[in-house]
Amino acid sequence: MEQPIQRHARVDVADVLRGLAVMGIILLHSIEHFNFYSFPDASTQSVWLNFSDKAIWDGLFFLFGGKAYAVFALLFGFSYFIQYDNQRLRGRDFRLRFCWRLVLLFILGNINAAFFTGEVLVLYSLVGFILPLACRLRDKWIFVLACVLLVQPLPLYYIVRTIFDPEFAAPVLPTGSLWAATFEVQGHGTFLETLRVNLWEGQLASLAWAWDHGRVFQTAALFLFGYLIGRRGLFLKENLKFWNKVLCGSLVAFFPLYGLGNMLPDFVSNPAVRTPLLLVVSSLYKFAFMLLLVSAVLNAYYRTNLQQRMNTFIPYGRMSLTNYITQSIIGSMLFYNWGFSLHDDLGITASVLVGALIFVLQLTFCRWWLRHHSHGPLEYLWKRATWLK
């Protein structure tokens, strides 16, 4: 009798985390007006509405800013392990196939980038090659490599170089003209002009921003940490004690790092030291807060009676690629000139309500779609193209 093919079962809590992360992303993108940053004149609004706008802006960025993307990146590495190990169990080497999958992601990312300059899929498709290169290393070496990347080695080099050479100035990629071109087309361009500028100037500006702000090293580190989580089975209930330790450790680490980040501008006057040092510290405290969120969600999922309610996010997480790209299309249409041009009509409070409405509509669609299909539309196309079937 033929033995059944072994494979890893889908981990529901990973889909919950992914769904929560993409929800956080749509709320942030909505209040940013999808990287447009054009808003109604505050002087025409009431005091209470201005207060609400600031509270929502600060609250959402504290909770999700740099953390929702971090969870998304962590789960990208986790998903690679599941795919890689499923093929290993069948006697196949998935690494070259994953490289082709990254090429396909690059194409999907550029479709997304045509509508939204702040997208991350292109960055993921470039940085993702670290996974097939490192996946056969021993756990301790993957962990060491991830830690080195997490502490931002290039900014650390800039700090040391400046200490020994006060005349040294860290290079910054010139992006002023690129951002100016994207803002101009977002405010005044036609549909085709928006696509053209976003695909060239917008993508160059976005990738340069990711490089200057440490996202390249941080993303690579998160991919590797996610891969290790998969290899060690840490999202399974029997490993919840590990996340209890992570919860305590991240709480202890976050507040001193966050306080240090707020204090640095007052105590480090040299911008050549202050800027890269702030980047290193902010990268670490955002990582700590991301771990706090992940461990809190895992504890809530496995230890409380909230599991059924949290499972509501599973369809949204399973269709994260479809949701992420359609968010960009909808947001571009709502806020840019080629669409409804609502950027100077909707303040932050109204915009977060719009983002919440988009989330609810997408979640409703996901629940309906997955009752009839095993994959989301773009997830299905990506999978079929991966295997050339």
Salt bridges, closest charged atoms under 4 A:
ASP15 OD2 - ARG10 NE 2.66
ASP15 OD1 - ARG18 NH1 2.94
ASP58 OD2 - LYS54 NZ 2.97
ASP85 OD2 - HIS8 NE2 2.67
ASP85 OD1 - ARG88 NE 2.55
ASP93 OD2 - ARG95 NH2 2.68
ASP93 OD2 - ARG136 NH2 3.34
ASP139 OD1 - ARG231 NH1 2.39
ASP139 OD2 - ARG232 NE 2.56
ASP165 OD2 - ARG161 NE 3.97
GLU184 OE2 - HIS188 ND1 3.37
